[in-house]
């Protein structure tokens, strides 16, 4: 897999079936503003699940 998790800093080795996860953050998302900033990164599914409340659509059956 390669790449490091943006949360824990460890290498993403694909140990979870949903790894890696892609995250994109956009500031001023609803405004058509020239000051909009954007950043993307990857992370472990389990790390992301600890810091973001996932909707039921992002939780595999049997884990929710």
PDB file of N, CA, C and O in Angstrom:
ATOM      1  N   UNK A   1       0.836  -1.196   0.000  1.00  0.00           N
ATOM      2  CA  UNK A   1       0.000   0.000   0.000  1.00  0.00           C
ATOM      3  C   UNK A   1       0.875   1.252   0.000  1.00  0.00           C
ATOM      4  O   UNK A   1       0.815   2.063  -0.924  1.00  0.00           O
ATOM      5  N   UNK A   2       1.680   1.399   1.034  1.00  0.00           N
ATOM      6  CA  UNK A   2       2.543   2.568   1.130  1.00  0.00           C
ATOM      7  C   UNK A   2       1.802   3.782   1.644  1.00  0.00           C
ATOM      8  O   UNK A   2       0.585   3.740   1.823  1.00  0.00           O
ATOM      9  N   UNK A   3       2.506   4.838   1.878  1.00  0.00           N
ATOM     10  CA  UNK A   3       1.938   6.057   2.410  1.00  0.00           C
ATOM     11  C   UNK A   3       1.793   5.960   3.918  1.00  0.00           C
ATOM     12  O   UNK A   3       1.719   4.868   4.480  1.00  0.00           O
ATOM     13  N   UNK A   4       1.753   7.109   4.558  1.00  0.00           N
ATOM     14  CA  UNK A   4       1.614   7.154   6.012  1.00  0.00           C
ATOM     15  C   UNK A   4       0.265   7.736   6.386  1.00  0.00           C
ATOM     16  O   UNK A   4      -0.257   8.623   5.710  1.00  0.00           O
ATOM     17  N   UNK A   5      -0.280   7.232   7.453  1.00  0.00           N
ATOM     18  CA  UNK A   5      -1.562   7.700   7.973  1.00  0.00           C
ATOM     19  C   UNK A   5      -1.424   9.134   8.477  1.00  0.00           C
ATOM     20  O   UNK A   5      -0.491   9.445   9.217  1.00  0.00           O
ATOM     21  N   UNK A   6      -2.334   9.992   8.084  1.00  0.00           N
ATOM     22  CA  UNK A   6      -2.290  11.402   8.487  1.00  0.00           C
ATOM     23  C   UNK A   6      -2.644  11.587   9.958  1.00  0.00           C
ATOM     24  O   UNK A   6      -2.490  12.686  10.491  1.00  0.00           O
ATOM     25  N   UNK A   7      -3.111  10.544  10.618  1.00  0.00           N
ATOM     26  CA  UNK A   7      -3.490  10.657  12.023  1.00  0.00           C
ATOM     27  C   UNK A   7      -2.425  10.069  12.944  1.00  0.00           C
ATOM     28  O   UNK A   7      -1.970  10.741  13.869  1.00  0.00           O
ATOM     29  N   UNK A   8      -2.020   8.815  12.701  1.00  0.00           N
ATOM     30  CA  UNK A   8      -1.058   8.162  13.593  1.00  0.00           C
ATOM     31  C   UNK A   8       0.377   8.222  13.077  1.00  0.00           C
ATOM     32  O   UNK A   8       1.316   8.033  13.851  1.00  0.00           O
ATOM     33  N   UNK A   9       0.560   8.481  11.781  1.00  0.00           N
ATOM     34  CA  UNK A   9       1.896   8.574  11.212  1.00  0.00           C
ATOM     35  C   UNK A   9       2.518   7.246  10.813  1.00  0.00           C
ATOM     36  O   UNK A   9       3.623   7.217  10.270  1.00  0.00           O
ATOM     37  N   UNK A  10       1.823   6.150  11.075  1.00  0.00           N
ATOM     38  CA  UNK A  10       2.347   4.831  10.723  1.00  0.00           C
ATOM     39  C   UNK A  10       2.069   4.522   9.246  1.00  0.00           C
ATOM     40  O   UNK A  10       1.168   5.102   8.638  1.00  0.00           O
ATOM     41  N   UNK A  11       2.851   3.608   8.685  1.00  0.00           N
ATOM     42  CA  UNK A  11       2.671   3.185   7.300  1.00  0.00           C
ATOM     43  C   UNK A  11       1.336   2.454   7.158  1.00  0.00           C
ATOM     44  O   UNK A  11       0.965   1.658   8.020  1.00  0.00           O
ATOM     45  N   UNK A  12       0.623   2.727   6.075  1.00  0.00           N
ATOM     46  CA  UNK A  12      -0.633   2.041   5.796  1.00  0.00           C
ATOM     47  C   UNK A  12      -0.298   0.769   5.044  1.00  0.00           C
ATOM     48  O   UNK A  12       0.125   0.810   3.889  1.00  0.00           O
ATOM     49  N   UNK A  13      -0.492  -0.374   5.714  1.00  0.00           N
ATOM     50  CA  UNK A  13      -0.098  -1.659   5.134  1.00  0.00           C
ATOM     51  C   UNK A  13      -1.266  -2.462   4.590  1.00  0.00           C
ATOM     52  O   UNK A  13      -1.073  -3.564   4.077  1.00  0.00           O
ATOM     53  N   UNK A  14      -2.470  -1.928   4.694  1.00  0.00           N
ATOM     54  CA  UNK A  14      -3.632  -2.624   4.162  1.00  0.00           C
ATOM     55  C   UNK A  14      -4.151  -3.721   5.060  1.00  0.00           C
ATOM     56  O   UNK A  14      -4.834  -4.632   4.592  1.00  0.00           O
ATOM     57  N   UNK A  15      -3.840  -3.652   6.352  1.00  0.00           N
ATOM     58  CA  UNK A  15      -4.288  -4.701   7.273  1.00  0.00           C
ATOM     59  C   UNK A  15      -5.803  -4.698   7.470  1.00  0.00           C
ATOM     60  O   UNK A  15      -6.376  -5.728   7.824  1.00  0.00           O
ATOM     61  N   UNK A  16      -6.451  -3.576   7.252  1.00  0.00           N
ATOM     62  CA  UNK A  16      -7.917  -3.506   7.304  1.00  0.00           C
ATOM     63  C   UNK A  16      -8.431  -3.517   5.872  1.00  0.00           C
ATOM     64  O   UNK A  16      -7.823  -2.910   4.990  1.00  0.00           O
ATOM     65  N   UNK A  17      -9.515  -4.184   5.640  1.00  0.00           N
ATOM     66  CA  UNK A  17     -10.030  -4.311   4.272  1.00  0.00           C
ATOM     67  C   UNK A  17     -10.432  -2.970   3.650  1.00  0.00           C
ATOM     68  O   UNK A  17     -10.564  -2.879   2.429  1.00  0.00           O
ATOM     69  N   UNK A  18     -10.628  -1.931   4.464  1.00  0.00           N
ATOM     70  CA  UNK A  18     -11.016  -0.622   3.944  1.00  0.00           C
ATOM     71  C   UNK A  18      -9.854   0.368   3.867  1.00  0.00           C
ATOM     72  O   UNK A  18     -10.066   1.537   3.545  1.00  0.00           O
ATOM     73  N   UNK A  19      -8.646  -0.075   4.155  1.00  0.00           N
ATOM     74  CA  UNK A  19      -7.471   0.790   4.037  1.00  0.00           C
ATOM     75  C   UNK A  19      -6.996   0.846   2.594  1.00  0.00           C
ATOM     76  O   UNK A  19      -7.145  -0.137   1.869  1.00  0.00           O
ATOM     77  N   UNK A  20      -6.438   1.946   2.160  1.00  0.00           N
ATOM     78  CA  UNK A  20      -6.388   3.236   2.821  1.00  0.00           C
ATOM     79  C   UNK A  20      -7.660   4.042   2.575  1.00  0.00           C
ATOM     80  O   UNK A  20      -8.392   3.796   1.616  1.00  0.00           O
ATOM     81  N   UNK A  21      -7.904   4.990   3.441  1.00  0.00           N
ATOM     82  CA  UNK A  21      -9.024   5.925   3.260  1.00  0.00           C
ATOM     83  C   UNK A  21      -8.454   7.265   2.806  1.00  0.00           C
ATOM     84  O   UNK A  21      -7.391   7.685   3.264  1.00  0.00           O
ATOM     85  N   UNK A  22      -9.156   7.918   1.919  1.00  0.00           N
ATOM     86  CA  UNK A  22      -8.755   9.213   1.368  1.00  0.00           C
ATOM     87  C   UNK A  22      -9.590  10.285   2.043  1.00  0.00           C
ATOM     88  O   UNK A  22     -10.815  10.177   2.103  1.00  0.00           O
ATOM     89  N   UNK A  23      -8.934  11.319   2.551  1.00  0.00           N
ATOM     90  CA  UNK A  23      -9.618  12.409   3.244  1.00  0.00           C
ATOM     91  C   UNK A  23      -9.336  13.707   2.489  1.00  0.00           C
ATOM     92  O   UNK A  23      -8.204  13.969   2.083  1.00  0.00           O
ATOM     93  N   UNK A  24     -10.374  14.509   2.311  1.00  0.00           N
ATOM     94  CA  UNK A  24     -10.186  15.820   1.688  1.00  0.00           C
ATOM     95  C   UNK A  24     -10.848  16.867   2.562  1.00  0.00           C
ATOM     96  O   UNK A  24     -12.008  16.721   2.949  1.00  0.00           O
ATOM     97  N   UNK A  25     -10.115  17.917   2.871  1.00  0.00           N
ATOM     98  CA  UNK A  25     -10.630  19.019   3.676  1.00  0.00           C
ATOM     99  C   UNK A  25     -10.637  20.269   2.810  1.00  0.00           C
ATOM    100  O   UNK A  25      -9.634  20.613   2.185  1.00  0.00           O
ATOM    101  N   UNK A  26     -11.780  20.944   2.781  1.00  0.00           N
ATOM    102  CA  UNK A  26     -11.932  22.169   2.004  1.00  0.00           C
ATOM    103  C   UNK A  26     -12.489  23.241   2.939  1.00  0.00           C
ATOM    104  O   UNK A  26     -13.539  23.055   3.555  1.00  0.00           O
ATOM    105  N   UNK A  27     -11.780  24.355   3.038  1.00  0.00           N
ATOM    106  CA  UNK A  27     -12.285  25.468   3.847  1.00  0.00           C
ATOM    107  C   UNK A  27     -13.260  26.295   3.015  1.00  0.00           C
ATOM    108  O   UNK A  27     -13.239  26.234   1.785  1.00  0.00           O
ATOM    109  N   UNK A  28     -14.101  27.056   3.673  1.00  0.00           N
ATOM    110  CA  UNK A  28     -15.096  27.897   2.985  1.00  0.00           C
ATOM    111  C   UNK A  28     -15.888  27.092   1.958  1.00  0.00           C
ATOM    112  O   UNK A  28     -16.111  27.550   0.837  1.00  0.00           O
ATOM    113  N   UNK A  29     -16.303  25.913   2.342  1.00  0.00           N
ATOM    114  CA  UNK A  29     -16.914  24.965   1.408  1.00  0.00           C
ATOM    115  C   UNK A  29     -18.172  25.494   0.723  1.00  0.00           C
ATOM    116  O   UNK A  29     -18.426  25.162  -0.435  1.00  0.00           O
ATOM    117  N   UNK A  30     -18.954  26.302   1.411  1.00  0.00           N
ATOM    118  CA  UNK A  30     -20.204  26.787   0.812  1.00  0.00           C
ATOM    119  C   UNK A  30     -20.088  28.174   0.212  1.00  0.00           C
ATOM    120  O   UNK A  30     -21.042  28.682  -0.379  1.00  0.00           O
ATOM    121  N   UNK A  31     -18.931  28.786   0.361  1.00  0.00           N
ATOM    122  CA  UNK A  31     -18.731  30.120  -0.189  1.00  0.00           C
ATOM    123  C   UNK A  31     -17.871  30.033  -1.443  1.00  0.00           C
ATOM    124  O   UNK A  31     -16.952  29.219  -1.528  1.00  0.00           O
ATOM    125  N   UNK A  32     -18.178  30.871  -2.396  1.00  0.00           N
ATOM    126  CA  UNK A  32     -17.364  30.955  -3.597  1.00  0.00           C
ATOM    127  C   UNK A  32     -16.286  31.994  -3.326  1.00  0.00           C
ATOM    128  O   UNK A  32     -16.332  33.111  -3.840  1.00  0.00           O
ATOM    129  N   UNK A  33     -15.319  31.604  -2.511  1.00  0.00           N
ATOM    130  CA  UNK A  33     -14.357  32.544  -1.952  1.00  0.00           C
ATOM    131  C   UNK A  33     -12.956  32.272  -2.498  1.00  0.00           C
ATOM    132  O   UNK A  33     -12.537  31.120  -2.613  1.00  0.00           O
ATOM    133  N   UNK A  34     -12.256  33.322  -2.825  1.00  0.00           N
ATOM    134  CA  UNK A  34     -10.885  33.174  -3.319  1.00  0.00           C
ATOM    135  C   UNK A  34      -9.947  32.665  -2.226  1.00  0.00           C
ATOM    136  O   UNK A  34      -8.842  32.210  -2.523  1.00  0.00           O
ATOM    137  N   UNK A  35     -10.380  32.739  -0.961  1.00  0.00           N
ATOM    138  CA  UNK A  35      -9.541  32.284   0.150  1.00  0.00           C
ATOM    139  C   UNK A  35      -9.721  30.807   0.455  1.00  0.00           C
ATOM    140  O   UNK A  35      -9.214  30.321   1.466  1.00  0.00           O
ATOM    141  N   UNK A  36     -10.431  30.087  -0.394  1.00  0.00           N
ATOM    142  CA  UNK A  36     -10.666  28.659  -0.163  1.00  0.00           C
ATOM    143  C   UNK A  36      -9.335  27.909  -0.158  1.00  0.00           C
ATOM    144  O   UNK A  36      -8.483  28.120  -1.021  1.00  0.00           O
ATOM    145  N   UNK A  37      -9.175  27.028   0.832  1.00  0.00           N
ATOM    146  CA  UNK A  37      -7.996  26.181   0.935  1.00  0.00           C
ATOM    147  C   UNK A  37      -8.423  24.729   0.843  1.00  0.00           C
ATOM    148  O   UNK A  37      -9.552  24.383   1.192  1.00  0.00           O
ATOM    149  N   UNK A  38      -7.527  23.883   0.376  1.00  0.00           N
ATOM    150  CA  UNK A  38      -7.869  22.486   0.168  1.00  0.00           C
ATOM    151  C   UNK A  38      -6.652  21.618   0.488  1.00  0.00           C
ATOM    152  O   UNK A  38      -5.524  21.953   0.127  1.00  0.00           O
ATOM    153  N   UNK A  39      -6.899  20.501   1.169  1.00  0.00           N
ATOM    154  CA  UNK A  39      -5.831  19.555   1.464  1.00  0.00           C
ATOM    155  C   UNK A  39      -6.399  18.147   1.431  1.00  0.00           C
ATOM    156  O   UNK A  39      -7.526  17.916   1.870  1.00  0.00           O
ATOM    157  N   UNK A  40      -5.633  17.222   0.920  1.00  0.00           N
ATOM    158  CA  UNK A  40      -6.063  15.822   0.927  1.00  0.00           C
ATOM    159  C   UNK A  40      -4.958  14.966   1.528  1.00  0.00           C
ATOM    160  O   UNK A  40      -3.781  15.328   1.500  1.00  0.00           O
ATOM    161  N   UNK A  41      -5.360  13.829   2.070  1.00  0.00           N
ATOM    162  CA  UNK A  41      -4.415  12.920   2.686  1.00  0.00           C
ATOM    163  C   UNK A  41      -5.029  11.532   2.760  1.00  0.00           C
ATOM    164  O   UNK A  41      -6.185  11.341   2.384  1.00  0.00           O
ATOM    165  N   UNK A  42      -4.270  10.578   3.235  1.00  0.00           N
ATOM    166  CA  UNK A  42      -4.768   9.216   3.432  1.00  0.00           C
ATOM    167  C   UNK A  42      -4.587   8.814   4.885  1.00  0.00           C
ATOM    168  O   UNK A  42      -3.757   9.370   5.604  1.00  0.00           O
ATOM    169  N   UNK A  43      -5.380   7.839   5.301  1.00  0.00           N
ATOM    170  CA  UNK A  43      -5.282   7.366   6.676  1.00  0.00           C
ATOM    171  C   UNK A  43      -5.838   5.968   6.832  1.00  0.00           C
ATOM    172  O   UNK A  43      -6.525   5.449   5.953  1.00  0.00           O
ATOM    173  N   UNK A  44      -5.526   5.366   7.975  1.00  0.00           N
ATOM    174  CA  UNK A  44      -6.112   4.073   8.321  1.00  0.00           C
ATOM    175  C   UNK A  44      -7.600   4.260   8.610  1.00  0.00           C
ATOM    176  O   UNK A  44      -7.990   5.259   9.213  1.00  0.00           O
ATOM    177  N   UNK A  45      -8.417   3.326   8.194  1.00  0.00           N
ATOM    178  CA  UNK A  45      -9.850   3.361   8.493  1.00  0.00           C
ATOM    179  C   UNK A  45     -10.060   3.450   9.999  1.00  0.00           C
ATOM    180  O   UNK A  45     -10.854   4.267  10.465  1.00  0.00           O
ATOM    181  N   UNK A  46      -9.355   2.615  10.770  1.00  0.00           N
ATOM    182  CA  UNK A  46      -9.561   2.596  12.221  1.00  0.00           C
ATOM    183  C   UNK A  46      -9.148   3.906  12.883  1.00  0.00           C
ATOM    184  O   UNK A  46      -9.786   4.322  13.851  1.00  0.00           O
ATOM    185  N   UNK A  47      -8.107   4.565  12.395  1.00  0.00           N
ATOM    186  CA  UNK A  47      -7.692   5.863  12.953  1.00  0.00           C
ATOM    187  C   UNK A  47      -8.746   6.934  12.661  1.00  0.00           C
ATOM    188  O   UNK A  47      -9.111   7.716  13.538  1.00  0.00           O
ATOM    189  N   UNK A  48      -9.224   6.955  11.428  1.00  0.00           N
ATOM    190  CA  UNK A  48     -10.230   7.940  11.044  1.00  0.00           C
ATOM    191  C   UNK A  48     -11.510   7.738  11.840  1.00  0.00           C
ATOM    192  O   UNK A  48     -12.158   8.701  12.251  1.00  0.00           O
ATOM    193  N   UNK A  49     -11.864   6.483  12.053  1.00  0.00           N
ATOM    194  CA  UNK A  49     -13.082   6.160  12.801  1.00  0.00           C
ATOM    195  C   UNK A  49     -13.004   6.682  14.237  1.00  0.00           C
ATOM    196  O   UNK A  49     -14.037   6.963  14.844  1.00  0.00           O
ATOM    197  N   UNK A  50     -11.811   6.813  14.780  1.00  0.00           N
ATOM    198  CA  UNK A  50     -11.635   7.301  16.157  1.00  0.00           C
ATOM    199  C   UNK A  50     -11.847   8.804  16.270  1.00  0.00           C
ATOM    200  O   UNK A  50     -12.231   9.290  17.335  1.00  0.00           O
ATOM    201  N   UNK A  51     -11.605   9.550  15.197  1.00  0.00           N
ATOM    202  CA  UNK A  51     -11.675  11.009  15.292  1.00  0.00           C
ATOM    203  C   UNK A  51     -12.845  11.642  14.549  1.00  0.00           C
ATOM    204  O   UNK A  51     -13.158  12.812  14.767  1.00  0.00           O
ATOM    205  N   UNK A  52     -13.490  10.880  13.676  1.00  0.00           N
ATOM    206  CA  UNK A  52     -14.636  11.393  12.920  1.00  0.00           C
ATOM    207  C   UNK A  52     -15.822  10.472  13.151  1.00  0.00           C
ATOM    208  O   UNK A  52     -15.697   9.253  13.038  1.00  0.00           O
ATOM    209  N   UNK A  53     -16.962  11.046  13.470  1.00  0.00           N
ATOM    210  CA  UNK A  53     -18.171  10.240  13.626  1.00  0.00           C
ATOM    211  C   UNK A  53     -18.650   9.834  12.235  1.00  0.00           C
ATOM    212  O   UNK A  53     -19.163  10.657  11.476  1.00  0.00           O
ATOM    213  N   UNK A  54     -18.476   8.563  11.914  1.00  0.00           N
ATOM    214  CA  UNK A  54     -18.846   8.066  10.595  1.00  0.00           C
ATOM    215  C   UNK A  54     -20.342   7.791  10.517  1.00  0.00           C
ATOM    216  O   UNK A  54     -20.958   7.367  11.495  1.00  0.00           O
ATOM    217  N   UNK A  55     -20.907   8.031   9.366  1.00  0.00           N
ATOM    218  CA  UNK A  55     -22.308   7.696   9.158  1.00  0.00           C
ATOM    219  C   UNK A  55     -22.435   6.200   8.939  1.00  0.00           C
ATOM    220  O   UNK A  55     -21.436   5.514   8.722  1.00  0.00           O
ATOM    221  N   UNK A  56     -23.629   5.703   8.992  1.00  0.00           N
ATOM    222  CA  UNK A  56     -23.842   4.269   8.825  1.00  0.00           C
ATOM    223  C   UNK A  56     -23.403   3.784   7.452  1.00  0.00           C
ATOM    224  O   UNK A  56     -23.166   2.590   7.268  1.00  0.00           O
ATOM    225  N   UNK A  57     -23.292   4.673   6.503  1.00  0.00           N
ATOM    226  CA  UNK A  57     -22.879   4.278   5.159  1.00  0.00           C
ATOM    227  C   UNK A  57     -21.381   3.961   5.082  1.00  0.00           C
ATOM    228  O   UNK A  57     -20.931   3.325   4.129  1.00  0.00           O
ATOM    229  N   UNK A  58     -20.622   4.394   6.065  1.00  0.00           N
ATOM    230  CA  UNK A  58     -19.180   4.148   6.064  1.00  0.00           C
ATOM    231  C   UNK A  58     -18.758   3.118   7.107  1.00  0.00           C
ATOM    232  O   UNK A  58     -17.567   2.948   7.367  1.00  0.00           O
ATOM    233  N   UNK A  59     -19.720   2.438   7.700  1.00  0.00           N
ATOM    234  CA  UNK A  59     -19.412   1.397   8.683  1.00  0.00           C
ATOM    235  C   UNK A  59     -19.836   0.048   8.089  1.00  0.00           C
ATOM    236  O   UNK A  59     -21.015  -0.166   7.805  1.00  0.00           O
ATOM    237  N   UNK A  60     -18.867  -0.861   7.903  1.00  0.00           N
ATOM    238  CA  UNK A  60     -19.193  -2.163   7.324  1.00  0.00           C
ATOM    239  C   UNK A  60     -20.201  -2.935   8.181  1.00  0.00           C
ATOM    240  O   UNK A  60     -20.243  -2.768   9.400  1.00  0.00           O
ATOM    241  N   UNK A  61     -20.995  -3.764   7.548  1.00  0.00           N
ATOM    242  CA  UNK A  61     -21.942  -4.598   8.258  1.00  0.00           C
ATOM    243  C   UNK A  61     -21.206  -5.433   9.299  1.00  0.00           C
ATOM    244  O   UNK A  61     -20.151  -6.004   9.024  1.00  0.00           O
ATOM    245  N   UNK A  62     -21.777  -5.496  10.490  1.00  0.00           N
ATOM    246  CA  UNK A  62     -21.171  -6.260  11.563  1.00  0.00           C
ATOM    247  C   UNK A  62     -20.251  -5.461  12.454  1.00  0.00           C
ATOM    248  O   UNK A  62     -19.882  -5.938  13.527  1.00  0.00           O
ATOM    249  N   UNK A  63     -19.857  -4.233  12.041  1.00  0.00           N
ATOM    250  CA  UNK A  63     -18.997  -3.403  12.866  1.00  0.00           C
ATOM    251  C   UNK A  63     -19.760  -2.307  13.582  1.00  0.00           C
ATOM    252  O   UNK A  63     -19.200  -1.650  14.459  1.00  0.00           O
ATOM    253  N   UNK A  64     -21.012  -2.088  13.239  1.00  0.00           N
ATOM    254  CA  UNK A  64     -21.753  -0.957  13.769  1.00  0.00           C
ATOM    255  C   UNK A  64     -22.509  -1.271  14.972  1.00  0.00           C
ATOM    256  O   UNK A  64     -23.181  -0.399  15.523  1.00  0.00           O
TER     257      UNK A  64
END
